């Protein structure tokens, strides 16, 4: 209490009582709820400890005579019942009020991210603002499951966000229940297969920096590998980053379109087994040709078919 009084409303390690520094408006609300709950708990605690210590010191056993008993004392019994109900009601009121605020998704968002949690990594799809139709993916950041489970940030996917912006998250899982947790948001939400969970945050100004992200639901044997990085950029840096990602995604799409056309051209010659044709084509084609040959060898009938095709 002294600590709280001495520092006023300032947010520091002591007054945050174990919570990380909040970087969103929503996290600030969570922090006040957390602090308020502790103030209430301390007030009750101090009252109860005070009464106990007072009784222990000043009402020790003085004689063999039984002290006056207060069982069935109506005012005291009523107090025992009413006071906890009042305390729980006050805590309930603030919790329900803040929960409603934290789950609001009405405000138009500046950035839409679809978070796909899977065993054992994350995929971040940046969507355009056609939210009602589910959103078109502009570009995507796919995490590769960390091979050995070490917390090395360079092997983890990074969620990039702009400061001073409203960000909307849609959470999806193709396998089991995960939980999307950014400790600096003071918030986590389960990612449930077959359910469209969503929330949004207002990132504060001056929050540029690097943060951590976690899966907060024991989702299986390699749950510990589900780590990710969070990077908050200034608006201008974020715009530059988005342009880069868009250009990269466009290039990839163009390349994919090219490789999709190529197999048709190389099918006849590639399956013929001439090796110099194979080297000319890219690796996917070469692999494709190899696997067809392997399949053909595996089954006697298939081998005949393959020969026929070659002819
Ligand atoms: Cu998980």
py3Dmol code that shows the C-alpha trace and the ligand (Angstrom):
import py3Dmol

protein = """\
ATOM      1  CA  UNK A   1       0.000   0.000   0.000  1.00  0.00           C
ATOM      2  CA  UNK A   2       2.891   2.306   0.905  1.00  0.00           C
ATOM      3  CA  UNK A   3       4.512   1.521  -2.427  1.00  0.00           C
ATOM      4  CA  UNK A   4       1.312   2.298  -4.290  1.00  0.00           C
ATOM      5  CA  UNK A   5       0.772   5.540  -2.378  1.00  0.00           C
ATOM      6  CA  UNK A   6       4.361   6.698  -2.811  1.00  0.00           C
ATOM      7  CA  UNK A   7       4.392   6.212  -6.570  1.00  0.00           C
ATOM      8  CA  UNK A   8       0.887   7.500  -7.295  1.00  0.00           C
ATOM      9  CA  UNK A   9      -0.398   6.479 -10.698  1.00  0.00           C
ATOM     10  CA  UNK A  10       3.055   5.962 -12.208  1.00  0.00           C
ATOM     11  CA  UNK A  11       3.538   2.561 -13.751  1.00  0.00           C
ATOM     12  CA  UNK A  12       6.691   0.831 -12.630  1.00  0.00           C
ATOM     13  CA  UNK A  13       7.822  -2.688 -11.771  1.00  0.00           C
ATOM     14  CA  UNK A  14       6.620  -2.422  -8.167  1.00  0.00           C
ATOM     15  CA  UNK A  15       3.141  -1.029  -8.843  1.00  0.00           C
ATOM     16  CA  UNK A  16       2.555  -3.382 -11.778  1.00  0.00           C
ATOM     17  CA  UNK A  17       2.710  -6.286  -9.299  1.00  0.00           C
ATOM     18  CA  UNK A  18       4.284  -8.735 -11.749  1.00  0.00           C
ATOM     19  CA  UNK A  19       2.507  -7.619 -14.924  1.00  0.00           C
ATOM     20  CA  UNK A  20       4.639  -6.628 -17.952  1.00  0.00           C
ATOM     21  CA  UNK A  21       4.586  -3.017 -19.150  1.00  0.00           C
ATOM     22  CA  UNK A  22       1.331  -2.573 -21.121  1.00  0.00           C
ATOM     23  CA  UNK A  23       1.641  -1.549 -24.805  1.00  0.00           C
ATOM     24  CA  UNK A  24      -2.048  -1.326 -25.686  1.00  0.00           C
ATOM     25  CA  UNK A  25      -5.009   0.631 -24.308  1.00  0.00           C
ATOM     26  CA  UNK A  26      -6.622  -2.708 -23.479  1.00  0.00           C
ATOM     27  CA  UNK A  27      -3.535  -3.826 -21.546  1.00  0.00           C
ATOM     28  CA  UNK A  28      -3.724  -0.654 -19.468  1.00  0.00           C
ATOM     29  CA  UNK A  29      -7.285  -1.558 -18.557  1.00  0.00           C
ATOM     30  CA  UNK A  30      -6.193  -5.077 -17.595  1.00  0.00           C
ATOM     31  CA  UNK A  31      -3.417  -3.607 -15.488  1.00  0.00           C
ATOM     32  CA  UNK A  32      -5.827  -1.334 -13.575  1.00  0.00           C
ATOM     33  CA  UNK A  33      -8.145  -4.279 -12.941  1.00  0.00           C
ATOM     34  CA  UNK A  34      -5.157  -6.263 -11.678  1.00  0.00           C
ATOM     35  CA  UNK A  35      -3.997  -3.433  -9.431  1.00  0.00           C
ATOM     36  CA  UNK A  36      -7.519  -2.697  -8.185  1.00  0.00           C
ATOM     37  CA  UNK A  37      -8.006  -6.372  -7.299  1.00  0.00           C
ATOM     38  CA  UNK A  38      -4.758  -6.309  -5.346  1.00  0.00           C
ATOM     39  CA  UNK A  39      -5.785  -3.154  -3.489  1.00  0.00           C
ATOM     40  CA  UNK A  40      -9.061  -4.872  -2.530  1.00  0.00           C
ATOM     41  CA  UNK A  41      -7.182  -8.038  -1.519  1.00  0.00           C
ATOM     42  CA  UNK A  42      -4.672  -6.045   0.535  1.00  0.00           C
ATOM     43  CA  UNK A  43      -7.473  -4.118   2.263  1.00  0.00           C
ATOM     44  CA  UNK A  44      -9.257  -7.335   3.228  1.00  0.00           C
ATOM     45  CA  UNK A  45      -5.931  -8.948   4.156  1.00  0.00           C
ATOM     46  CA  UNK A  46      -4.830  -6.084   6.382  1.00  0.00           C
ATOM     47  CA  UNK A  47      -8.212  -6.022   8.134  1.00  0.00           C
ATOM     48  CA  UNK A  48      -8.170  -9.806   8.733  1.00  0.00           C
ATOM     49  CA  UNK A  49      -4.508  -9.950   9.795  1.00  0.00           C
ATOM     50  CA  UNK A  50      -5.063  -6.929  12.046  1.00  0.00           C
ATOM     51  CA  UNK A  51      -8.020  -8.565  13.792  1.00  0.00           C
ATOM     52  CA  UNK A  52      -6.076 -11.807  14.218  1.00  0.00           C
ATOM     53  CA  UNK A  53      -2.993 -10.123  15.636  1.00  0.00           C
ATOM     54  CA  UNK A  54      -5.130  -7.944  17.930  1.00  0.00           C
ATOM     55  CA  UNK A  55      -6.946 -11.040  19.236  1.00  0.00           C
ATOM     56  CA  UNK A  56      -3.738 -13.039  19.692  1.00  0.00           C
ATOM     57  CA  UNK A  57      -2.016 -10.221  21.624  1.00  0.00           C
ATOM     58  CA  UNK A  58      -4.824  -8.694  23.657  1.00  0.00           C
ATOM     59  CA  UNK A  59      -7.193 -11.625  24.173  1.00  0.00           C
ATOM     60  CA  UNK A  60      -4.920 -14.393  25.354  1.00  0.00           C
ATOM     61  CA  UNK A  61      -6.222 -17.091  27.700  1.00  0.00           C
ATOM     62  CA  UNK A  62      -6.428 -15.480  31.143  1.00  0.00           C
ATOM     63  CA  UNK A  63      -8.397 -18.012  33.178  1.00  0.00           C
ATOM     64  CA  UNK A  64     -10.206 -21.336  32.964  1.00  0.00           C
ATOM     65  CA  UNK A  65     -13.498 -19.500  32.483  1.00  0.00           C
ATOM     66  CA  UNK A  66     -15.006 -19.676  28.989  1.00  0.00           C
ATOM     67  CA  UNK A  67     -15.196 -16.171  27.409  1.00  0.00           C
ATOM     68  CA  UNK A  68     -18.612 -14.887  26.237  1.00  0.00           C
ATOM     69  CA  UNK A  69     -19.656 -16.756  23.062  1.00  0.00           C
ATOM     70  CA  UNK A  70     -20.990 -14.861  20.043  1.00  0.00           C
ATOM     71  CA  UNK A  71     -22.625 -17.777  18.190  1.00  0.00           C
ATOM     72  CA  UNK A  72     -26.081 -16.929  16.818  1.00  0.00           C
ATOM     73  CA  UNK A  73     -25.341 -13.231  17.235  1.00  0.00           C
ATOM     74  CA  UNK A  74     -27.534 -11.968  14.424  1.00  0.00           C
ATOM     75  CA  UNK A  75     -25.734  -8.709  13.514  1.00  0.00           C
ATOM     76  CA  UNK A  76     -22.366 -10.476  13.329  1.00  0.00           C
ATOM     77  CA  UNK A  77     -23.753 -13.427  11.332  1.00  0.00           C
ATOM     78  CA  UNK A  78     -25.358 -10.962   8.902  1.00  0.00           C
ATOM     79  CA  UNK A  79     -22.080  -9.083   8.570  1.00  0.00           C
ATOM     80  CA  UNK A  80     -20.206 -12.340   7.809  1.00  0.00           C
ATOM     81  CA  UNK A  81     -22.658 -13.024   4.987  1.00  0.00           C
ATOM     82  CA  UNK A  82     -23.181  -9.558   3.557  1.00  0.00           C
ATOM     83  CA  UNK A  83     -19.578  -8.369   3.486  1.00  0.00           C
ATOM     84  CA  UNK A  84     -18.215 -11.188   1.242  1.00  0.00           C
ATOM     85  CA  UNK A  85     -21.199 -10.754  -1.079  1.00  0.00           C
ATOM     86  CA  UNK A  86     -20.399  -7.048  -1.357  1.00  0.00           C
ATOM     87  CA  UNK A  87     -16.708  -7.746  -2.054  1.00  0.00           C
ATOM     88  CA  UNK A  88     -17.459 -10.395  -4.698  1.00  0.00           C
ATOM     89  CA  UNK A  89     -20.089  -8.160  -6.332  1.00  0.00           C
ATOM     90  CA  UNK A  90     -17.664  -5.236  -6.627  1.00  0.00           C
ATOM     91  CA  UNK A  91     -14.950  -7.479  -8.119  1.00  0.00           C
ATOM     92  CA  UNK A  92     -17.527  -9.047 -10.433  1.00  0.00           C
ATOM     93  CA  UNK A  93     -18.779  -5.662 -11.623  1.00  0.00           C
ATOM     94  CA  UNK A  94     -15.316  -4.422 -12.633  1.00  0.00           C
ATOM     95  CA  UNK A  95     -14.359  -7.766 -14.187  1.00  0.00           C
ATOM     96  CA  UNK A  96     -17.531  -7.962 -16.278  1.00  0.00           C
ATOM     97  CA  UNK A  97     -17.211  -4.314 -17.322  1.00  0.00           C
ATOM     98  CA  UNK A  98     -13.580  -4.775 -18.433  1.00  0.00           C
ATOM     99  CA  UNK A  99     -14.261  -8.090 -20.135  1.00  0.00           C
ATOM    100  CA  UNK A 100     -16.951  -6.458 -22.248  1.00  0.00           C
ATOM    101  CA  UNK A 101     -14.481  -3.696 -23.175  1.00  0.00           C
ATOM    102  CA  UNK A 102     -11.663  -6.144 -24.031  1.00  0.00           C
ATOM    103  CA  UNK A 103     -13.872  -8.242 -26.315  1.00  0.00           C
ATOM    104  CA  UNK A 104     -15.207  -5.275 -28.310  1.00  0.00           C
ATOM    105  CA  UNK A 105     -14.403  -5.657 -32.012  1.00  0.00           C
ATOM    106  CA  UNK A 106     -16.646  -2.929 -33.422  1.00  0.00           C
ATOM    107  CA  UNK A 107     -14.071  -0.211 -34.042  1.00  0.00           C
ATOM    108  CA  UNK A 108     -12.778  -0.137 -37.665  1.00  0.00           C
ATOM    109  CA  UNK A 109      -9.277  -1.622 -37.574  1.00  0.00           C
ATOM    110  CA  UNK A 110      -6.167  -0.326 -39.371  1.00  0.00           C
ATOM    111  CA  UNK A 111      -4.563  -3.752 -39.623  1.00  0.00           C
ATOM    112  CA  UNK A 112      -6.214  -7.169 -39.924  1.00  0.00           C
ATOM    113  CA  UNK A 113      -4.190 -10.231 -39.068  1.00  0.00           C
ATOM    114  CA  UNK A 114      -5.415 -13.800 -39.270  1.00  0.00           C
ATOM    115  CA  UNK A 115      -3.474 -15.871 -36.770  1.00  0.00           C
ATOM    116  CA  UNK A 116      -3.271 -19.572 -37.592  1.00  0.00           C
ATOM    117  CA  UNK A 117      -1.903 -21.636 -34.729  1.00  0.00           C
ATOM    118  CA  UNK A 118      -0.809 -25.133 -35.664  1.00  0.00           C
ATOM    119  CA  UNK A 119       1.326 -27.877 -34.168  1.00  0.00           C
ATOM    120  CA  UNK A 120       4.010 -26.481 -33.668  1.00  0.00           C
ATOM    121  CA  UNK A 121       4.228 -22.942 -35.006  1.00  0.00           C
ATOM    122  CA  UNK A 122       2.290 -19.887 -36.141  1.00  0.00           C
ATOM    123  CA  UNK A 123       1.207 -18.372 -39.410  1.00  0.00           C
ATOM    124  CA  UNK A 124       0.301 -14.698 -39.674  1.00  0.00           C
ATOM    125  CA  UNK A 125      -1.870 -13.792 -42.668  1.00  0.00           C
ATOM    126  CA  UNK A 126      -2.135 -10.064 -43.246  1.00  0.00           C
ATOM    127  CA  UNK A 127      -5.593  -9.428 -44.674  1.00  0.00           C
ATOM    128  CA  UNK A 128      -6.999  -6.477 -46.578  1.00  0.00           C
ATOM    129  CA  UNK A 129      -9.939  -4.630 -45.037  1.00  0.00           C
ATOM    130  CA  UNK A 130     -12.755  -6.657 -46.618  1.00  0.00           C
ATOM    131  CA  UNK A 131     -13.373  -8.041 -43.158  1.00  0.00           C
ATOM    132  CA  UNK A 132     -17.024  -8.969 -43.727  1.00  0.00           C
ATOM    133  CA  UNK A 133     -16.077 -11.424 -46.470  1.00  0.00           C
ATOM    134  CA  UNK A 134     -13.352 -12.933 -44.323  1.00  0.00           C
ATOM    135  CA  UNK A 135     -10.631 -10.814 -45.910  1.00  0.00           C
ATOM    136  CA  UNK A 136      -8.229 -11.480 -48.782  1.00  0.00           C
ATOM    137  CA  UNK A 137      -4.706 -12.450 -47.786  1.00  0.00           C
ATOM    138  CA  UNK A 138      -2.220  -9.815 -48.908  1.00  0.00           C
ATOM    139  CA  UNK A 139       0.890 -11.588 -47.684  1.00  0.00           C
ATOM    140  CA  UNK A 140       1.796 -14.161 -45.134  1.00  0.00           C
ATOM    141  CA  UNK A 141       4.447 -14.979 -42.536  1.00  0.00           C
ATOM    142  CA  UNK A 142       4.753 -18.710 -41.943  1.00  0.00           C
ATOM    143  CA  UNK A 143       6.603 -20.058 -38.951  1.00  0.00           C
ATOM    144  CA  UNK A 144       8.736 -23.153 -39.298  1.00  0.00           C
ATOM    145  CA  UNK A 145       8.552 -25.399 -36.242  1.00  0.00           C
ATOM    146  CA  UNK A 146      11.751 -24.907 -34.328  1.00  0.00           C
ATOM    147  CA  UNK A 147      13.795 -28.115 -34.772  1.00  0.00           C
ATOM    148  CA  UNK A 148      15.180 -28.506 -31.242  1.00  0.00           C
ATOM    149  CA  UNK A 149      12.840 -26.484 -29.055  1.00  0.00           C
ATOM    150  CA  UNK A 150      15.410 -23.877 -28.028  1.00  0.00           C
ATOM    151  CA  UNK A 151      14.110 -20.349 -27.541  1.00  0.00           C
ATOM    152  CA  UNK A 152      16.204 -18.837 -30.334  1.00  0.00           C
ATOM    153  CA  UNK A 153      14.326 -15.784 -31.697  1.00  0.00           C
ATOM    154  CA  UNK A 154      16.005 -16.126 -35.122  1.00  0.00           C
ATOM    155  CA  UNK A 155      14.167 -19.419 -35.726  1.00  0.00           C
ATOM    156  CA  UNK A 156      10.767 -18.015 -34.750  1.00  0.00           C
ATOM    157  CA  UNK A 157       8.145 -16.241 -36.859  1.00  0.00           C
ATOM    158  CA  UNK A 158       7.739 -12.517 -36.243  1.00  0.00           C
ATOM    159  CA  UNK A 159       4.443 -10.694 -35.981  1.00  0.00           C
ATOM    160  CA  UNK A 160       5.057  -7.130 -37.191  1.00  0.00           C
ATOM    161  CA  UNK A 161       2.630  -4.414 -36.081  1.00  0.00           C
ATOM    162  CA  UNK A 162       2.477  -0.614 -36.329  1.00  0.00           C
ATOM    163  CA  UNK A 163       2.363   1.581 -33.234  1.00  0.00           C
ATOM    164  CA  UNK A 164      -0.591   3.878 -32.593  1.00  0.00           C
ATOM    165  CA  UNK A 165      -3.018   1.709 -34.595  1.00  0.00           C
ATOM    166  CA  UNK A 166      -6.038  -0.508 -34.112  1.00  0.00           C
ATOM    167  CA  UNK A 167      -5.189  -4.133 -34.900  1.00  0.00           C
ATOM    168  CA  UNK A 168      -7.821  -6.825 -35.379  1.00  0.00           C
ATOM    169  CA  UNK A 169      -6.915 -10.487 -34.835  1.00  0.00           C
ATOM    170  CA  UNK A 170      -8.863 -13.465 -36.191  1.00  0.00           C
ATOM    171  CA  UNK A 171      -7.762 -16.699 -34.560  1.00  0.00           C
ATOM    172  CA  UNK A 172      -7.939 -20.065 -36.324  1.00  0.00           C
ATOM    173  CA  UNK A 173      -6.545 -23.520 -35.652  1.00  0.00           C
ATOM    174  CA  UNK A 174      -6.504 -26.504 -38.034  1.00  0.00           C
ATOM    175  CA  UNK A 175      -5.642 -29.069 -35.341  1.00  0.00           C
ATOM    176  CA  UNK A 176      -6.033 -28.641 -31.563  1.00  0.00           C
ATOM    177  CA  UNK A 177      -6.718 -25.824 -29.086  1.00  0.00           C
ATOM    178  CA  UNK A 178      -3.864 -23.329 -28.776  1.00  0.00           C
ATOM    179  CA  UNK A 179      -3.775 -19.962 -27.040  1.00  0.00           C
ATOM    180  CA  UNK A 180      -2.482 -16.764 -28.620  1.00  0.00           C
ATOM    181  CA  UNK A 181      -0.623 -14.829 -25.943  1.00  0.00           C
ATOM    182  CA  UNK A 182       1.380 -11.622 -26.128  1.00  0.00           C
ATOM    183  CA  UNK A 183       2.251 -10.867 -22.487  1.00  0.00           C
ATOM    184  CA  UNK A 184       2.618  -7.124 -23.175  1.00  0.00           C
ATOM    185  CA  UNK A 185      -1.050  -7.089 -24.312  1.00  0.00           C
ATOM    186  CA  UNK A 186      -1.981  -8.347 -20.828  1.00  0.00           C
ATOM    187  CA  UNK A 187      -4.253 -10.705 -22.703  1.00  0.00           C
ATOM    188  CA  UNK A 188      -4.524 -14.124 -24.310  1.00  0.00           C
ATOM    189  CA  UNK A 189      -7.265 -15.856 -26.226  1.00  0.00           C
ATOM    190  CA  UNK A 190      -7.783 -19.522 -27.068  1.00  0.00           C
ATOM    191  CA  UNK A 191      -7.453 -20.582 -30.692  1.00  0.00           C
ATOM    192  CA  UNK A 192     -10.125 -23.240 -31.093  1.00  0.00           C
ATOM    193  CA  UNK A 193     -10.611 -25.483 -34.161  1.00  0.00           C
ATOM    194  CA  UNK A 194     -13.924 -24.733 -35.860  1.00  0.00           C
ATOM    195  CA  UNK A 195     -14.466 -21.472 -33.976  1.00  0.00           C
ATOM    196  CA  UNK A 196     -13.956 -17.880 -35.129  1.00  0.00           C
ATOM    197  CA  UNK A 197     -12.374 -16.197 -32.141  1.00  0.00           C
ATOM    198  CA  UNK A 198     -11.417 -12.550 -32.561  1.00  0.00           C
ATOM    199  CA  UNK A 199     -10.232  -9.567 -30.575  1.00  0.00           C
ATOM    200  CA  UNK A 200      -8.667  -6.231 -31.245  1.00  0.00           C
ATOM    201  CA  UNK A 201      -6.229  -3.891 -29.567  1.00  0.00           C
ATOM    202  CA  UNK A 202      -5.268  -0.241 -29.809  1.00  0.00           C
ATOM    203  CA  UNK A 203      -1.469  -0.116 -29.783  1.00  0.00           C
ATOM    204  CA  UNK A 204      -0.152   2.897 -27.911  1.00  0.00           C
ATOM    205  CA  UNK A 205       2.169   5.549 -29.259  1.00  0.00           C
ATOM    206  CA  UNK A 206       5.854   5.165 -28.410  1.00  0.00           C
ATOM    207  CA  UNK A 207       5.692   1.393 -28.138  1.00  0.00           C
ATOM    208  CA  UNK A 208       8.217   0.656 -30.888  1.00  0.00           C
ATOM    209  CA  UNK A 209      10.303  -2.326 -29.920  1.00  0.00           C
ATOM    210  CA  UNK A 210      10.568  -6.056 -29.678  1.00  0.00           C
ATOM    211  CA  UNK A 211       8.281  -8.205 -27.559  1.00  0.00           C
ATOM    212  CA  UNK A 212       7.597 -11.892 -27.120  1.00  0.00           C
ATOM    213  CA  UNK A 213       4.650 -14.112 -28.010  1.00  0.00           C
ATOM    214  CA  UNK A 214       3.712 -17.549 -26.756  1.00  0.00           C
ATOM    215  CA  UNK A 215       1.249 -20.400 -27.019  1.00  0.00           C
ATOM    216  CA  UNK A 216      -0.410 -20.461 -23.599  1.00  0.00           C
ATOM    217  CA  UNK A 217      -2.337 -23.704 -23.940  1.00  0.00           C
ATOM    218  CA  UNK A 218      -0.657 -27.085 -23.460  1.00  0.00           C
ATOM    219  CA  UNK A 219      -1.366 -28.228 -27.011  1.00  0.00           C
ATOM    220  CA  UNK A 220       0.736 -31.369 -27.205  1.00  0.00           C
ATOM    221  CA  UNK A 221       4.194 -32.828 -26.824  1.00  0.00           C
ATOM    222  CA  UNK A 222       6.021 -29.985 -28.615  1.00  0.00           C
ATOM    223  CA  UNK A 223       4.009 -27.115 -27.129  1.00  0.00           C
ATOM    224  CA  UNK A 224       7.265 -25.459 -25.961  1.00  0.00           C
ATOM    225  CA  UNK A 225       8.270 -24.884 -29.583  1.00  0.00           C
ATOM    226  CA  UNK A 226       5.353 -22.510 -30.195  1.00  0.00           C
ATOM    227  CA  UNK A 227       7.178 -19.260 -29.591  1.00  0.00           C
ATOM    228  CA  UNK A 228       7.034 -16.139 -31.732  1.00  0.00           C
ATOM    229  CA  UNK A 229       8.463 -12.623 -31.830  1.00  0.00           C
ATOM    230  CA  UNK A 230       6.468  -9.417 -31.878  1.00  0.00           C
ATOM    231  CA  UNK A 231       7.963  -6.326 -33.459  1.00  0.00           C
ATOM    232  CA  UNK A 232       6.234  -2.965 -33.171  1.00  0.00           C
ATOM    233  CA  UNK A 233       7.363  -0.436 -35.797  1.00  0.00           C
ATOM    234  CA  UNK A 234       6.642   3.250 -36.270  1.00  0.00           C
ATOM    235  CA  UNK A 235       3.851   3.962 -38.792  1.00  0.00           C
ATOM    236  CA  UNK A 236       6.356   4.946 -41.508  1.00  0.00           C
ATOM    237  CA  UNK A 237       8.597   1.899 -40.977  1.00  0.00           C
ATOM    238  CA  UNK A 238       5.545  -0.315 -40.969  1.00  0.00           C
ATOM    239  CA  UNK A 239       4.364   1.099 -44.330  1.00  0.00           C
ATOM    240  CA  UNK A 240       7.804   0.393 -45.818  1.00  0.00           C
ATOM    241  CA  UNK A 241       7.745  -3.120 -44.417  1.00  0.00           C
ATOM    242  CA  UNK A 242       4.253  -3.767 -45.849  1.00  0.00           C
ATOM    243  CA  UNK A 243       5.368  -2.547 -49.301  1.00  0.00           C
ATOM    244  CA  UNK A 244       8.349  -4.906 -49.173  1.00  0.00           C
ATOM    245  CA  UNK A 245       6.134  -7.838 -48.141  1.00  0.00           C
ATOM    246  CA  UNK A 246       3.623  -7.052 -50.909  1.00  0.00           C
ATOM    247  CA  UNK A 247       6.374  -6.942 -53.534  1.00  0.00           C
ATOM    248  CA  UNK A 248       7.791 -10.216 -52.242  1.00  0.00           C
ATOM    249  CA  UNK A 249       4.363 -11.865 -52.251  1.00  0.00           C
ATOM    250  CA  UNK A 250       3.713 -10.633 -55.805  1.00  0.00           C
ATOM    251  CA  UNK A 251       7.055 -12.037 -56.962  1.00  0.00           C
ATOM    252  CA  UNK A 252       6.281 -15.372 -55.308  1.00  0.00           C
ATOM    253  CA  UNK A 253       2.840 -15.482 -56.904  1.00  0.00           C
ATOM    254  CA  UNK A 254       4.353 -14.775 -60.338  1.00  0.00           C
ATOM    255  CA  UNK A 255       6.911 -17.526 -59.793  1.00  0.00           C
ATOM    256  CA  UNK A 256       4.215 -19.958 -58.679  1.00  0.00           C
ATOM    257  CA  UNK A 257       2.184 -19.164 -61.795  1.00  0.00           C
ATOM    258  CA  UNK A 258       5.261 -19.864 -63.947  1.00  0.00           C
ATOM    259  CA  UNK A 259       6.034 -23.207 -62.310  1.00  0.00           C
ATOM    260  CA  UNK A 260       2.380 -24.172 -62.641  1.00  0.00           C
ATOM    261  CA  UNK A 261       2.658 -23.725 -66.415  1.00  0.00           C
ATOM    262  CA  UNK A 262       6.008 -25.444 -66.834  1.00  0.00           C
ATOM    263  CA  UNK A 263       5.068 -29.073 -65.992  1.00  0.00           C
ATOM    264  CA  UNK A 264       2.660 -29.135 -68.957  1.00  0.00           C
ATOM    265  CA  UNK A 265       5.494 -28.287 -71.314  1.00  0.00           C
ATOM    266  CA  UNK A 266       8.026 -30.641 -69.760  1.00  0.00           C
ATOM    267  CA  UNK A 267       5.679 -33.578 -69.166  1.00  0.00           C
ATOM    268  CA  UNK A 268       6.400 -35.391 -72.407  1.00  0.00           C
ATOM    269  CA  UNK A 269      10.141 -34.871 -72.431  1.00  0.00           C
ATOM    270  CA  UNK A 270      10.674 -34.983 -68.665  1.00  0.00           C
ATOM    271  CA  UNK A 271       9.038 -38.372 -68.191  1.00  0.00           C
ATOM    272  CA  UNK A 272      11.091 -39.680 -71.123  1.00  0.00           C
ATOM    273  CA  UNK A 273      14.052 -39.794 -68.774  1.00  0.00           C
ATOM    274  CA  UNK A 274      16.478 -37.549 -70.665  1.00  0.00           C
ATOM    275  CA  UNK A 275      18.577 -36.094 -67.917  1.00  0.00           C
ATOM    276  CA  UNK A 276      19.626 -32.825 -69.541  1.00  0.00           C
ATOM    277  CA  UNK A 277      15.945 -31.847 -69.828  1.00  0.00           C
ATOM    278  CA  UNK A 278      15.611 -32.496 -66.083  1.00  0.00           C
ATOM    279  CA  UNK A 279      18.440 -30.172 -65.159  1.00  0.00           C
ATOM    280  CA  UNK A 280      16.895 -27.460 -67.278  1.00  0.00           C
ATOM    281  CA  UNK A 281      13.660 -27.545 -65.296  1.00  0.00           C
ATOM    282  CA  UNK A 282      13.549 -26.449 -61.683  1.00  0.00           C
ATOM    283  CA  UNK A 283      13.844 -28.775 -58.721  1.00  0.00           C
ATOM    284  CA  UNK A 284      10.107 -29.296 -58.252  1.00  0.00           C
ATOM    285  CA  UNK A 285       9.813 -30.715 -61.743  1.00  0.00           C
ATOM    286  CA  UNK A 286      12.790 -32.965 -61.237  1.00  0.00           C
ATOM    287  CA  UNK A 287      11.305 -34.301 -58.009  1.00  0.00           C
ATOM    288  CA  UNK A 288       7.986 -34.785 -59.719  1.00  0.00           C
ATOM    289  CA  UNK A 289       9.579 -36.858 -62.464  1.00  0.00           C
ATOM    290  CA  UNK A 290      11.498 -38.915 -59.908  1.00  0.00           C
ATOM    291  CA  UNK A 291       8.418 -39.749 -57.899  1.00  0.00           C
ATOM    292  CA  UNK A 292       6.505 -40.845 -61.001  1.00  0.00           C
ATOM    293  CA  UNK A 293       9.322 -43.194 -61.866  1.00  0.00           C
ATOM    294  CA  UNK A 294       9.440 -44.547 -58.320  1.00  0.00           C
ATOM    295  CA  UNK A 295       5.699 -45.149 -58.338  1.00  0.00           C
ATOM    296  CA  UNK A 296       5.914 -46.878 -61.674  1.00  0.00           C
ATOM    297  CA  UNK A 297       8.626 -49.224 -60.411  1.00  0.00           C
ATOM    298  CA  UNK A 298       6.624 -49.990 -57.263  1.00  0.00           C
ATOM    299  CA  UNK A 299       3.640 -51.457 -59.131  1.00  0.00           C
ATOM    300  CA  UNK A 300       4.047 -53.917 -61.974  1.00  0.00           C
ATOM    301  CA  UNK A 301       1.011 -52.625 -63.831  1.00  0.00           C
ATOM    302  CA  UNK A 302       2.109 -49.050 -63.262  1.00  0.00           C
ATOM    303  CA  UNK A 303       5.458 -49.767 -64.876  1.00  0.00           C
ATOM    304  CA  UNK A 304       3.777 -50.958 -68.016  1.00  0.00           C
ATOM    305  CA  UNK A 305       1.555 -47.900 -68.013  1.00  0.00           C
ATOM    306  CA  UNK A 306       4.521 -45.615 -67.626  1.00  0.00           C
ATOM    307  CA  UNK A 307       6.274 -47.235 -70.549  1.00  0.00           C
ATOM    308  CA  UNK A 308       3.183 -46.857 -72.638  1.00  0.00           C
ATOM    309  CA  UNK A 309       2.993 -43.217 -71.730  1.00  0.00           C
ATOM    310  CA  UNK A 310       6.612 -42.752 -72.668  1.00  0.00           C
ATOM    311  CA  UNK A 311       6.013 -44.266 -76.067  1.00  0.00           C
TER     312      UNK A 311
END
"""
ligand_1 = """\
1
CU
Cu 0.057 -24.437 -29.096
"""
view = py3Dmol.view(width=600, height=400)
view.addModel(protein, "pdb")
view.setStyle({"model": 0}, {"cartoon": {"style": "trace"}})
view.addModel(ligand_1, "xyz")
view.setStyle({"model": 1}, {"stick": {}})
view.zoomTo()
view.show()
